[in-house]
Amino acid sequence: MRPRLPAPPPALGRVSIAALACGALLLAFAGASSAQTGKGSAAALPRTPRPPDAQLYIISPADGATVHNPVTIRFGLKGMGVAPAGVDVPNTGHHHLLIDVDPPPIDQPIPKDDKHLHFGGGQTEVTLDLPKGHHELQLLLGDKNHIPHDPPLISDRIGITVE
């Protein structure tokens, strides 16, 4: 009998960075350990291998684009599949959107805050409001435990301007 995958949550609609940050705070207050949130000095954790030819990229908006709120960001992945967080299926992962921040340590869970957005339900796009100005966006694929793969699968960084 095949294991039943949990149903993904409804697709994210238009959300604000503040709303996502509130979700991160709720996780912290719900008793998340330092290893779960990527904070603290936990020892390096095991990493999941990934195919060498896999590619992660931002489909849209294009690098250098000028956009208006709400901004829809579409995620692309080749050579691997998308699975919800917590689901252990080989050659899969889930998206994390990095906003105006460098990639986190590769041997720890990806932080969850307003600069590191998690899409553990398997979502492949998000529509959100970003503050006006220039922003740098990058995707990082995480395994079932939100830890980057070995080697990490990270997209090129793109720059957009929100008017």
DSSP file (Angstrom, degrees, kcal/mol; ACC not computed):
  #  RESIDUE AA STRUCTURE BP1 BP2  ACC     N-H-->O    O-->H-N    N-H-->O    O-->H-N    TCO  KAPPA ALPHA  PHI   PSI    X-CA   Y-CA   Z-CA
    1    1 A M              0   0    0      0, 0.0     3,-0.1     0, 0.0     0, 0.0   0.000 360.0 360.0 360.0 131.8    0.0    0.0    0.0
    2    2 A R        -     0   0    0      1,-0.1     2,-0.1     0, 0.0     0, 0.0  -0.512 360.0-107.3 -76.4 140.2    1.4    3.4   -1.0
    3    3 A P        -     0   0    0      0, 0.0     2,-0.5     0, 0.0    -1,-0.1  -0.400  33.6-120.7 -65.2 144.0    1.9    6.0    1.8
    4    4 A R        -     0   0    0     -2,-0.1     3,-0.1    -3,-0.1     0, 0.0  -0.765  22.2-137.0 -89.9 124.4   -0.7    8.8    1.6
    5    5 A L        -     0   0    0     -2,-0.5     2,-0.1     1,-0.1    82,-0.0  -0.538  26.9-104.7 -77.9 143.6    0.8   12.2    1.2
    6    6 A P        -     0   0    0      0, 0.0    -1,-0.1     0, 0.0    81,-0.0  -0.392  40.9-102.3 -65.4 146.4   -0.6   15.0    3.3
    7    7 A A        -     0   0    0      1,-0.1    -3,-0.0    -2,-0.1     0, 0.0  -0.502  39.4-117.0 -67.6 133.4   -2.8   17.4    1.4
    8    8 A P        -     0   0    0      0, 0.0     3,-0.1     0, 0.0    -1,-0.1  -0.386  32.8-104.0 -69.0 151.0   -1.0   20.6    0.7
    9    9 A P        -     0   0    0      0, 0.0     3,-0.1     0, 0.0   112,-0.0  -0.266  54.4 -73.8 -66.8 162.9   -2.4   23.8    2.2
   10   10 A P        -     0   0    0      0, 0.0     3,-0.1     0, 0.0   113,-0.1  -0.230  65.5 -87.5 -55.1 148.7   -4.3   26.1   -0.1
   11   11 A A        -     0   0    0      1,-0.1     2,-0.2    -3,-0.1   115,-0.1  -0.252  50.2-100.1 -57.4 142.8   -2.1   28.0   -2.4
   12   12 A L        -     0   0    0    113,-0.3   115,-0.2    -3,-0.1    -1,-0.1  -0.468  42.0-167.3 -65.3 131.7   -0.8   31.2   -1.0
   13   13 A G        -     0   0    0     -2,-0.2   114,-0.9     1,-0.2     2,-0.7   0.116  54.0 -31.0 -92.0-146.0   -2.8   34.2   -2.2
   14   14 A R  E    S+a  127   0A   0    112,-0.1     2,-0.3   114,-0.1   114,-0.3  -0.649  76.4 169.5 -76.9 116.3   -1.7   37.8   -1.8
   15   15 A V  E     -a  128   0A   0    112,-2.1   114,-1.5    -2,-0.7     2,-0.3  -0.902  27.5-129.4-127.2 156.4    0.2   37.9    1.4
   16   16 A S  E  >  -a  129   0A   0     -2,-0.3     4,-1.9   112,-0.2     5,-0.2  -0.695  23.7-118.8-101.3 158.6    2.3   40.6    3.0
   17   17 A I  H  > S+     0   0    0    112,-0.8     4,-2.4    -2,-0.3     5,-0.2   0.886 116.9  57.1 -58.6 -38.7    5.8   40.2    4.3
   18   18 A A  H  > S+     0   0    0      1,-0.2     4,-2.1     2,-0.2    -1,-0.2   0.900 104.9  50.3 -61.3 -41.2    4.4   41.2    7.8
   19   19 A A  H  > S+     0   0    0      1,-0.2     4,-1.7     2,-0.2    -1,-0.2   0.904 111.3  48.0 -65.3 -40.5    1.9   38.3    7.6
   20   20 A L  H  X S+     0   0    0     -4,-1.9     4,-1.7     1,-0.2    -1,-0.2   0.878 109.9  52.8 -66.3 -37.1    4.6   35.8    6.8
   21   21 A A  H  X S+     0   0    0     -4,-2.4     4,-2.1     1,-0.2    -2,-0.2   0.881 105.2  55.1 -65.0 -37.6    6.8   37.2    9.6
   22   22 A C  H  X S+     0   0    0     -4,-2.1     4,-2.3     1,-0.2    -1,-0.2   0.900 105.7  52.7 -61.6 -40.0    3.9   36.7   12.0
   23   23 A G  H  X S+     0   0    0     -4,-1.7     4,-1.9     1,-0.2    -1,-0.2   0.886 107.4  51.5 -61.9 -38.4    3.7   33.1   11.0
   24   24 A A  H  X S+     0   0    0     -4,-1.7     4,-1.9     1,-0.2    -1,-0.2   0.891 109.1  50.6 -65.1 -39.1    7.4   32.8   11.7
   25   25 A L  H  X S+     0   0    0     -4,-2.1     4,-2.5     2,-0.2    -2,-0.2   0.899 107.3  53.5 -65.9 -39.9    6.9   34.3   15.2
   26   26 A L  H  X S+     0   0    0     -4,-2.3     4,-1.6     1,-0.2    -1,-0.2   0.897 106.6  52.8 -61.1 -39.5    4.1   31.8   15.9
   27   27 A L  H  <>S+     0   0    0     -4,-1.9     5,-1.3     1,-0.2    -1,-0.2   0.922 109.9  48.5 -59.7 -44.2    6.4   28.9   15.0
   28   28 A A  H ><5S+     0   0    0     -4,-1.9     3,-1.2     1,-0.2     4,-0.3   0.916 113.2  46.3 -63.9 -43.4    8.9   30.3   17.5
   29   29 A F  H 3<5S+     0   0    0     -4,-2.5    -1,-0.2     1,-0.3    -2,-0.2   0.710 100.0  69.0 -73.4 -19.3    6.3   30.7   20.3
   30   30 A A  T 3<5S-     0   0    0     -4,-1.6    -1,-0.3    -5,-0.2    -2,-0.2   0.439 127.2 -91.7 -79.2   2.2    4.9   27.2   19.6
   31   31 A G  T < 5 +     0   0    0     -3,-1.2    -3,-0.2     1,-0.2    -2,-0.2   0.715  61.4 173.7  99.6  23.5    8.1   25.7   20.9
   32   32 A A      < -     0   0    0     -5,-1.3    -1,-0.2    -4,-0.3     2,-0.1  -0.408  29.5-126.1 -63.2 136.5   10.3   25.4   17.8
   33   33 A S     >  -     0   0    0      1,-0.1     4,-1.6    -2,-0.1     3,-0.3  -0.326  23.0-106.2 -78.0 167.1   13.8   24.3   18.7
   34   34 A S  H  >>S+     0   0    0      1,-0.2     5,-1.4     2,-0.2     4,-0.9   0.833 122.0  56.0 -63.6 -30.5   16.8   26.2   17.6
   35   35 A A  H  45S+     0   0    0      1,-0.2    -1,-0.2     2,-0.2     3,-0.1   0.856 105.2  52.3 -69.3 -33.2   17.5   23.5   15.1
   36   36 A Q  H  45S+     0   0    0     -3,-0.3    -2,-0.2     1,-0.2    -1,-0.2   0.854 115.3  39.6 -70.6 -33.9   14.1   23.9   13.5
   37   37 A T  H  <5S-     0   0    0     -4,-1.6    75,-0.5     2,-0.2    -1,-0.2   0.524 108.5-119.0 -95.5  -5.6   14.4   27.6   13.0
   38   38 A G  T  <5S+     0   0    0     -4,-0.9     2,-0.3     1,-0.3    -3,-0.2   0.643  73.7 122.8  80.6  12.6   18.0   27.6   11.9
   39   39 A K      < +     0   0    0     -5,-1.4    -1,-0.3    -6,-0.2     3,-0.3  -0.727  47.4  32.6-107.2 158.8   19.1   29.7   14.8
   40   40 A G  S    S-     0   0    0     -2,-0.3     0, 0.0     1,-0.1     0, 0.0  -0.449  99.2 -65.6  94.3-170.1   21.7   28.9   17.4
   41   41 A S        +     0   0    0     -2,-0.1    -1,-0.1     3,-0.0     3,-0.1  -0.307  65.5 163.0-117.7  48.3   24.9   26.9   17.1
   42   42 A A        -     0   0    0     -3,-0.3     3,-0.1     1,-0.1    -2,-0.0  -0.280  45.4 -98.4 -63.8 152.2   23.5   23.4   16.4
   43   43 A A        -     0   0    0      1,-0.2    -1,-0.1    65,-0.0     0, 0.0  -0.280  54.4 -77.1 -67.1 159.0   25.9   20.9   15.0
   44   44 A A        -     0   0    0     -3,-0.1    64,-0.2     1,-0.1    -1,-0.2  -0.306  52.2-141.6 -57.7 139.1   25.9   20.3   11.3
   45   45 A L        -     0   0    0     62,-2.1    -1,-0.1    -3,-0.1    -3,-0.0  -0.702  26.8 -86.3-104.5 156.4   23.0   18.1   10.2
   46   46 A P        -     0   0    0      0, 0.0     2,-0.3     0, 0.0    -1,-0.1  -0.296  44.9-143.2 -60.8 144.3   22.9   15.4    7.6
   47   47 A R        -     0   0    0     -3,-0.0   102,-0.1   102,-0.0    60,-0.1  -0.849   8.7-122.5-114.3 149.2   22.2   16.7    4.1
   48   48 A T        -     0   0    0     -2,-0.3   102,-2.5   100,-0.3    95,-0.0  -0.741  27.3-124.4 -90.4 128.7   20.2   15.0    1.3
   49   49 A P  B     -d  150   0B   0      0, 0.0    42,-0.4     0, 0.0    -1,-0.1  -0.319  27.1-164.5 -68.2 156.7   22.0   14.3   -2.0
   50   50 A R        -     0   0    0    100,-1.1    30,-0.1    41,-0.1    42,-0.0  -0.956  32.3 -83.1-138.3 158.2   20.5   15.7   -5.2
   51   51 A P    >   -     0   0    0      0, 0.0     3,-1.3     0, 0.0     0, 0.0  -0.330  36.1-130.9 -60.8 141.0   21.0   15.0   -8.9
   52   52 A P  T 3  S+     0   0    0      0, 0.0    27,-0.0     0, 0.0     0, 0.0   0.740 103.6  52.3 -67.3 -22.2   24.0   16.9  -10.3
   53   53 A D  T 3  S+     0   0    0     26,-0.1    25,-0.0     2,-0.1     0, 0.0   0.377  79.2 124.6 -96.8   5.8   22.1   18.2  -13.3
   54   54 A A    <   -     0   0    0     -3,-1.3     2,-0.4    25,-0.2    25,-0.2  -0.313  43.3-159.4 -65.7 148.5   19.1   19.7  -11.3
   55   55 A Q  E     -B   78   0A   0     23,-2.5    23,-2.6    98,-0.1     2,-0.4  -0.991  10.7-166.4-134.2 140.1   18.4   23.4  -11.9
   56   56 A L  E     +B   77   0A   0     -2,-0.4   100,-0.4    98,-0.3     2,-0.3  -0.985  23.2 154.3-124.9 134.8   16.5   26.0   -9.8
   57   57 A Y  E     -B   76   0A   0     19,-2.4    19,-3.3    -2,-0.4     2,-0.6  -0.984  45.7-107.8-156.8 161.6   15.4   29.3  -11.2
   58   58 A I  E     -B   75   0A   0     -2,-0.3    17,-0.2    17,-0.2     5,-0.1  -0.878  23.4-167.4 -95.4 120.2   13.0   32.2  -11.0
   59   59 A I  E     +     0   0A   0     15,-2.3    -1,-0.2    -2,-0.6    16,-0.2   0.938  62.1  49.4 -72.3 -48.6   10.6   32.1  -14.0
   60   60 A S  E    S+B   74   0A   0     14,-1.0    14,-2.7     2,-0.1    -1,-0.3  -0.986  86.2  37.4-155.5 150.5    9.2   35.6  -13.3
   61   61 A P  S    S-     0   0    0      0, 0.0     2,-0.1     0, 0.0     3,-0.1   0.517  85.4-122.7 -74.1 167.3    9.6   38.4  -12.8
   62   62 A A    >   -     0   0    0     -2,-0.2     3,-2.1     1,-0.1     2,-0.1  -0.427  33.5 -87.1 -77.2 152.9   12.6   38.8  -15.1
   63   63 A D  T 3  S+     0   0    0      1,-0.3    97,-0.2    -5,-0.1    -1,-0.1  -0.390 117.6  19.3 -56.9 130.8   16.0   40.1  -13.7
   64   64 A G  T 3  S+     0   0    0     95,-3.5    -1,-0.3     1,-0.3    96,-0.2   0.413  91.8 149.2  88.0  -1.1   15.9   43.9  -13.9
   65   65 A A    <   -     0   0    0     -3,-2.1    96,-2.4    94,-0.4     2,-0.5  -0.296  43.1-140.6 -68.2 148.7   12.1   44.2  -14.1
   66   66 A T  E     +e  161   0C   0     94,-0.2     2,-0.2    96,-0.0    96,-0.2  -0.962  34.4 173.8-105.4 125.2   10.2   47.1  -12.7
   67   67 A V  E     -e  162   0C   0     94,-3.0    96,-2.9    -2,-0.5     2,-0.3  -0.771  25.7-136.1-129.9 169.1    7.0   45.8  -11.1
   68   68 A H        -     0   0    0     -2,-0.2    94,-0.0     2,-0.2    93,-0.0  -0.922  46.3 -58.1-124.1 152.9    4.0   47.0   -9.0
   69   69 A N  S    S+     0   0    0     -2,-0.3    60,-0.1    61,-0.1     2,-0.1  -0.469 111.1  51.2 -71.9 145.5    2.4   45.4   -6.0
   70   70 A P  S    S-     0   0    0      0, 0.0     2,-0.5     0, 0.0    -2,-0.2   0.579  80.5-162.5 -75.4 150.4    1.2   42.8   -5.7
   71   71 A V  E     - C   0 128A   0     57,-3.2    57,-2.5    -2,-0.1     2,-0.6  -0.877   5.5-153.7-103.8 125.9    4.2   41.0   -7.1
   72   72 A T  E     - C   0 127A   0     -2,-0.5     2,-0.5    55,-0.2    55,-0.3  -0.893   9.4-166.7-100.8 125.5    3.8   37.4   -8.3
   73   73 A I  E     - C   0 126A   0     53,-3.1    53,-2.0    -2,-0.6     2,-0.4  -0.957   4.0-159.3-114.1 122.9    7.0   35.3   -8.2
   74   74 A R  E     -BC  60 125A   0    -14,-2.7   -15,-2.3    -2,-0.5   -14,-1.0  -0.877   8.0-144.8-107.9 134.0    7.0   32.0  -10.1
   75   75 A F  E     -B   58   0A   0     49,-3.0     2,-0.4    -2,-0.4   -17,-0.2  -0.763   9.8-160.0-101.4 140.3    9.5   29.3   -9.2
   76   76 A G  E     +B   57   0A   0    -19,-3.3   -19,-2.4    -2,-0.3     2,-0.3  -0.939  10.3 176.8-120.9 144.5   11.1   26.9  -11.7
   77   77 A L  E     -B   56   0A   0     -2,-0.4     2,-0.4   -21,-0.2   -21,-0.2  -0.979   3.4-175.7-147.3 130.0   12.8   23.5  -11.1
   78   78 A K  E     +B   55   0A   0    -23,-2.6   -23,-2.5    -2,-0.3     3,-0.1  -0.966  68.9  20.7-125.2 143.5   14.3   21.0  -13.5
   79   79 A G  S    S+     0   0    0     -2,-0.4     2,-0.3   -25,-0.2   -25,-0.2   0.469 115.8  58.9  83.6   1.8   15.7   17.6  -12.8
   80   80 A M  S    S-     0   0    0    -25,-0.2     2,-0.2   -30,-0.1    12,-0.2  -0.934  75.0-122.0-148.6 169.1   13.9   17.2   -9.4
   81   81 A G  E     -l   92   0D   0     10,-2.3    12,-1.3    -2,-0.3     2,-0.5  -0.692  21.5-115.8-111.4 168.5   10.4   17.1   -8.1
   82   82 A V  E     +l   93   0D   0     -2,-0.2    12,-0.2    10,-0.2    42,-0.0  -0.902  35.5 169.5-105.3 131.7    8.6   19.2   -5.5
   83   83 A A        -     0   0    0     10,-2.0    39,-0.2    -2,-0.5     3,-0.1  -0.983  38.5 -97.4-137.2 148.7    7.3   17.5   -2.3
   84   84 A P    >   -     0   0    0      0, 0.0     3,-1.8     0, 0.0    37,-0.2  -0.217  52.3 -86.1 -61.4 155.4    5.9   19.1    0.8
   85   85 A A  T 3  S+     0   0    0     35,-2.6    59,-0.2     1,-0.2    60,-0.1  -0.310 116.6  30.5 -57.0 144.2    8.2   19.6    3.8
   86   86 A G  T 3  S+     0   0    0     58,-1.4     2,-0.6     1,-0.2    -1,-0.2   0.255  90.6 115.4  88.3 -12.9    8.4   16.4    6.0
   87   87 A V    <   -     0   0    0     -3,-1.8     2,-1.1     2,-0.1    -1,-0.2  -0.823  57.4-148.6 -95.9 122.5    7.8   14.1    3.1
   88   88 A D        +     0   0    0     -2,-0.6    -3,-0.1    -3,-0.1     5,-0.0  -0.728  38.4 144.5 -96.3  90.6   10.8   11.8    2.4
   89   89 A V    >   -     0   0    0     -2,-1.1     3,-0.8     3,-0.0    55,-0.1  -0.996  52.8-107.9-125.6 128.5   10.8   11.1   -1.4
   90   90 A P  T 3  S+     0   0    0      0, 0.0    -9,-0.1     0, 0.0     3,-0.1  -0.190  97.7  13.6 -56.7 146.3   14.2   10.8   -3.2
   91   91 A N  T 3  S+     0   0    0    -42,-0.4   -10,-2.3     1,-0.2     2,-0.3   0.822 104.3 109.4  58.0  38.1   15.2   13.7   -5.6
   92   92 A T  E <   +l   81   0D   0     -3,-0.8     2,-0.3   -12,-0.2   -10,-0.2  -0.884  32.2 153.3-132.2 167.6   12.6   16.1   -4.2
   93   93 A G  E     -l   82   0D   0    -12,-1.3   -10,-2.0    -2,-0.3     2,-0.3  -0.940  33.0-109.8-169.4-173.6   12.5   19.3   -2.2
   94   94 A H  E     -F  142   0C   0     48,-2.3    48,-2.8    -2,-0.3    26,-0.1  -0.959  34.4 -97.9-136.7 157.2   10.5   22.4   -1.6
   95   95 A H  E     -F  141   0C   0     24,-0.5    24,-2.0    28,-0.4     2,-0.4  -0.359  25.6-173.3 -79.9 148.5   11.1   26.1   -2.3
   96   96 A H  E     -FG 140 118C   0     44,-0.8    44,-2.3    22,-0.2     2,-0.6  -0.987  15.9-147.0-134.5 129.1   12.5   28.9   -0.1
   97   97 A L  E     -FG 139 117C   0     20,-2.2    20,-2.8    -2,-0.4     2,-0.5  -0.871   8.0-155.7-101.0 123.1   12.5   32.4   -1.4
   98   98 A L  E     -FG 138 116C   0     40,-3.7    40,-1.8    -2,-0.6     2,-0.5  -0.864   8.3-164.7 -99.0 127.4   15.3   34.6   -0.1
   99   99 A I  E     -F  137   0C   0     16,-2.5    38,-0.2    -2,-0.5     3,-0.1  -0.951  67.4 -26.2-119.1 115.5   14.6   38.3   -0.2
  100  100 A D  S    S+     0   0    0     36,-3.3     2,-0.3    -2,-0.5    -1,-0.2   0.856 112.8 102.7  54.7  41.3   17.5   40.8    0.2
  101  101 A V  S    S-     0   0    0     35,-0.3    -1,-0.2    14,-0.1    -3,-0.1  -0.994  72.8-111.7-150.5 150.1   19.6   38.4    2.1
  102  102 A D        -     0   0    0     -2,-0.3    -3,-0.1     1,-0.1    36,-0.0  -0.443  54.3 -82.0 -75.1 157.2   22.6   36.1    1.4
  103  103 A P        -     0   0    0      0, 0.0    -1,-0.1     0, 0.0     3,-0.1  -0.291  50.0-119.6 -58.9 144.9   22.1   32.3    1.5
  104  104 A P        -     0   0    0      0, 0.0     6,-0.1     0, 0.0   -66,-0.0  -0.184  49.4 -59.6 -76.8 175.8   22.1   30.8    5.0
  105  105 A P    >   -     0   0    0      0, 0.0     3,-1.0     0, 0.0     0, 0.0  -0.315  46.7-138.0 -56.3 138.2   24.6   28.2    6.2
  106  106 A I  T 3  S+     0   0    0      1,-0.2     4,-0.1    -3,-0.1     0, 0.0   0.601  96.5  56.0 -79.7 -10.2   24.2   25.1    4.0
  107  107 A D  T 3  S+     0   0    0     40,-0.1   -62,-2.1     2,-0.1    -1,-0.2   0.168 101.3  64.4-107.5  18.7   24.4   22.5    6.9
  108  108 A Q  S <  S-     0   0    0     -3,-1.0   -64,-0.1   -64,-0.2   -72,-0.1  -0.927  96.1 -83.4-134.1 157.9   21.5   24.0    9.0
  109  109 A P        -     0   0    0      0, 0.0    38,-0.3     0, 0.0    37,-0.1  -0.330  54.9-101.8 -58.9 144.6   17.7   24.4    8.4
  110  110 A I        -     0   0    0     36,-3.0   -72,-0.0     1,-0.1     6,-0.0  -0.513  43.0-111.1 -68.8 130.0   16.8   27.4    6.4
  111  111 A P        -     0   0    0      0, 0.0     2,-0.5     0, 0.0   -73,-0.2  -0.159  21.8-137.2 -58.8 158.6   15.6   30.2    8.8
  112  112 A K        +     0   0    0    -75,-0.5     2,-0.2   -88,-0.1     5,-0.2  -0.919  54.4 105.3-123.1 103.5   11.9   31.2    8.6
  113  113 A D  B >  S-H  116   0C   0      3,-1.3     3,-0.7    -2,-0.5     5,-0.1  -0.838  86.7 -65.3-157.2-168.3   11.4   34.9    8.7
  114  114 A D  T 3  S+     0   0    0     -2,-0.2     3,-0.2     1,-0.2   -93,-0.1   0.563 133.1  44.9 -72.8  -5.1   10.5   37.8    6.5
  115  115 A K  T 3  S+     0   0    0      1,-0.2   -16,-2.5   -17,-0.1     2,-0.4   0.549 114.8  48.1-106.7 -14.4   13.7   37.4    4.5
  116  116 A H  E <  S-GH  98 113C   0     -3,-0.7    -3,-1.3   -18,-0.2     2,-0.4  -0.855  75.5-168.3-129.5  92.4   13.5   33.6    4.2
  117  117 A L  E     -G   97   0C   0    -20,-2.8   -20,-2.2    -2,-0.4     2,-0.3  -0.708   9.3-146.6 -90.9 131.8   10.0   32.5    3.0
  118  118 A H  E     -G   96   0C   0     -2,-0.4   -22,-0.2   -22,-0.2     3,-0.1  -0.752  17.3-173.0 -99.6 140.9    9.1   28.8    3.2
  119  119 A F    >   +     0   0    0    -24,-2.0     3,-1.8    -2,-0.3   -24,-0.5  -0.467  25.1 153.7-126.4  57.9    6.9   27.0    0.8
  120  120 A G  T 3   +     0   0    0      1,-0.3   -35,-2.6     2,-0.2    -1,-0.1   0.503  63.2  69.7 -69.5  -6.4    6.7   23.7    2.6
  121  121 A G  T 3  S-     0   0    0    -37,-0.2    -1,-0.3    -3,-0.1  -110,-0.0   0.457 120.5-101.6 -87.6  -1.0    3.3   22.9    1.1
  122  122 A G    <   +     0   0    0     -3,-1.8    -2,-0.2   -39,-0.2   -40,-0.1   0.611  63.2 166.8  92.4  14.1    4.9   22.4   -2.3
  123  123 A Q        -     0   0    0     -4,-0.3   -28,-0.4     1,-0.1    -1,-0.2  -0.268  25.8-164.3 -63.9 149.6    3.9   25.8   -3.7
  124  124 A T        +     0   0    0      1,-0.1   -49,-3.0   -30,-0.1     2,-0.3   0.207  69.0  24.8-121.3  11.9    5.6   27.0   -6.9
  125  125 A E  E     - C   0  74A   0    -51,-0.2     2,-0.3     2,-0.0  -113,-0.3  -0.973  58.3-161.3-163.5 163.5    4.6   30.6   -6.8
  126  126 A V  E     - C   0  73A   0    -53,-2.0   -53,-3.1    -2,-0.3     2,-0.5  -0.991   9.8-151.0-148.4 146.3    3.6   33.4   -4.4
  127  127 A T  E     +aC  14  72A   0   -114,-0.9  -112,-2.1    -2,-0.3     2,-0.3  -0.988  36.1 150.9-117.5 123.3    1.9   36.8   -4.7
  128  128 A L  E     -aC  15  71A   0    -57,-2.5   -57,-3.2    -2,-0.5     2,-0.5  -0.937  46.3-107.2-147.1 166.6    3.0   39.3   -2.1
  129  129 A D  E     -a   16   0A   0   -114,-1.5  -112,-0.8    -2,-0.3   -60,-0.0  -0.873  33.6-169.8 -98.0 127.7    3.5   43.0   -1.4
  130  130 A L        -     0   0    0     -2,-0.5   -61,-0.1  -114,-0.1     3,-0.1  -0.887  31.5 -99.1-113.0 147.8    7.1   44.1   -1.3
  131  131 A P        -     0   0    0      0, 0.0    31,-0.2     0, 0.0    -1,-0.0  -0.300  52.1 -91.0 -59.6 149.7    8.2   47.6    0.0
  132  132 A K  S    S+     0   0    0     31,-0.1     2,-0.3    29,-0.1    31,-0.2  -0.318  89.2  51.5 -61.7 146.4    8.9   50.1   -2.8
  133  133 A G  E    S- I   0 162C   0     29,-2.5    29,-3.1    -3,-0.1     2,-0.3  -0.768  95.7 -27.4 123.2-169.0   12.5   50.1   -4.0
  134  134 A H  E     - I   0 161C   0     -2,-0.3     2,-0.3    27,-0.2    27,-0.2  -0.627  55.3-176.5 -87.3 139.6   15.1   47.6   -5.2
  135  135 A H  E     - I   0 160C   0     25,-2.9    25,-2.7    -2,-0.3     2,-0.5  -0.994  20.0-144.2-137.5 144.3   15.0   44.0   -4.1
  136  136 A E  E     - I   0 159C   0     -2,-0.3   -36,-3.3    23,-0.2     2,-0.4  -0.933  22.3-168.4-106.1 126.5   17.3   41.0   -4.7
  137  137 A L  E     +FI  99 158C   0     21,-2.9    21,-2.8    -2,-0.5     2,-0.3  -0.918  11.9 165.1-119.8 142.9   15.4   37.6   -5.0
  138  138 A Q  E     -F   98   0C   0    -40,-1.8   -40,-3.7    -2,-0.4     2,-0.3  -0.986  25.1-135.3-153.0 146.3   16.9   34.1   -4.9
  139  139 A L  E     -F   97   0C   0     17,-0.3    16,-2.4    -2,-0.3     2,-0.4  -0.821  15.1-173.3-104.1 146.2   15.5   30.6   -4.5
  140  140 A L  E     -FJ  96 154C   0    -44,-2.3   -44,-0.8    -2,-0.3     2,-0.4  -0.984  18.7-138.1-136.9 124.8   17.0   27.9   -2.4
  141  141 A L  E     -F   95   0C   0     12,-2.5     8,-0.7    -2,-0.4    12,-0.5  -0.674  20.5-163.9 -85.2 135.8   15.7   24.3   -2.4
  142  142 A G  E     -FK  94 148C   0    -48,-2.8   -48,-2.3    -2,-0.4    -2,-0.0  -0.859  13.3-126.7-116.4 154.1   15.3   22.6    0.9
  143  143 A D    >   -     0   0    0      4,-2.4     3,-2.3    -2,-0.3   -49,-0.1  -0.049  54.1 -69.2 -82.5-167.7   14.9   18.9    1.7
  144  144 A K  T 3  S+     0   0    0      1,-0.3   -58,-1.4   -52,-0.2   -56,-0.1   0.736 138.7  46.0 -58.5 -23.0   12.1   17.4    4.0
  145  145 A N  T 3  S-     0   0    0      2,-0.2    -1,-0.3   -60,-0.1   -60,-0.1   0.181 120.3-105.4-104.9  14.8   13.8   19.1    7.0
  146  146 A H  S <  S+     0   0    0     -3,-2.3   -36,-3.0     1,-0.3    -2,-0.1   0.709  78.4 135.7  68.0  22.3   14.4   22.5    5.3
  147  147 A I        -     0   0    0    -38,-0.3    -4,-2.4  -101,-0.1    -1,-0.3  -0.860  62.1-108.0-100.9 133.7   18.1   21.8    5.0
  148  148 A P  B     -K  142   0C   0      0, 0.0  -100,-0.3     0, 0.0    -6,-0.2  -0.255  41.0-107.5 -57.5 146.9   19.8   22.6    1.6
  149  149 A H        -     0   0    0     -8,-0.7   -56,-0.0     2,-0.2   -99,-0.0  -0.071  43.3 -77.5 -68.7 173.3   20.7   19.6   -0.5
  150  150 A D  B    S+d   49   0B   0   -102,-2.5  -100,-1.1     1,-0.3    -1,-0.1  -0.943 130.8  20.6-117.7 107.5   24.2   18.3   -1.0
  151  151 A P  S    S-     0   0    0      0, 0.0    -1,-0.3     0, 0.0    -2,-0.2   0.635 115.7-112.3 -75.3 161.1   25.4   20.2   -3.1
  152  152 A P        -     0   0    0      0, 0.0     2,-0.7     0, 0.0    -2,-0.1  -0.246  19.6-139.7 -60.8 145.5   23.0   23.1   -2.4
  153  153 A L        +     0   0    0    -12,-0.5   -12,-2.5   -98,-0.1     2,-0.4  -0.920  36.5 160.0-109.2 108.2   20.5   23.9   -5.2
  154  154 A I  B     -J  140   0C   0     -2,-0.7   -98,-0.3   -14,-0.2   -14,-0.2  -0.971  31.4-128.8-133.4 142.5   20.2   27.7   -5.4
  155  155 A S        -     0   0    0    -16,-2.4   -98,-0.2    -2,-0.4     2,-0.1  -0.322  36.6 -87.8 -82.4 167.7   19.1   29.9   -8.2
  156  156 A D        -     0   0    0   -100,-0.4     2,-0.4     1,-0.1   -17,-0.3  -0.449  50.8-108.6 -64.3 151.0   20.8   32.9   -9.7
  157  157 A R        -     0   0    0    -19,-0.1     2,-0.3    -2,-0.1   -19,-0.2  -0.692  36.1-162.8 -84.2 135.5   20.0   36.1   -7.8
  158  158 A I  E     - I   0 137C   0    -21,-2.8   -21,-2.9    -2,-0.4     2,-0.4  -0.872   8.6-141.2-116.8 155.2   17.7   38.5   -9.7
  159  159 A G  E     + I   0 136C   0     -2,-0.3   -95,-3.5   -23,-0.2   -94,-0.4  -0.949  21.5 175.5-114.8 134.6   17.1   42.2   -9.0
  160  160 A I  E     - I   0 135C   0    -25,-2.7   -25,-2.9    -2,-0.4     2,-0.5  -0.938  21.6-140.2-131.9 158.0   13.7   43.9   -9.3
  161  161 A T  E     -eI  66 134C   0    -96,-2.4   -94,-3.0    -2,-0.3     2,-0.6  -0.984  11.5-153.0-119.3 127.0   12.4   47.3   -8.6
  162  162 A V  E      eI  67 133C   0    -29,-3.1   -29,-2.5    -2,-0.5   -94,-0.2  -0.874 360.0 360.0 -99.2 123.9    9.0   47.8   -7.0
  163  163 A E              0   0    0    -96,-2.9   -95,-0.2    -2,-0.6    -1,-0.1   0.403 360.0 360.0-101.5 360.0    7.3   51.1   -7.9
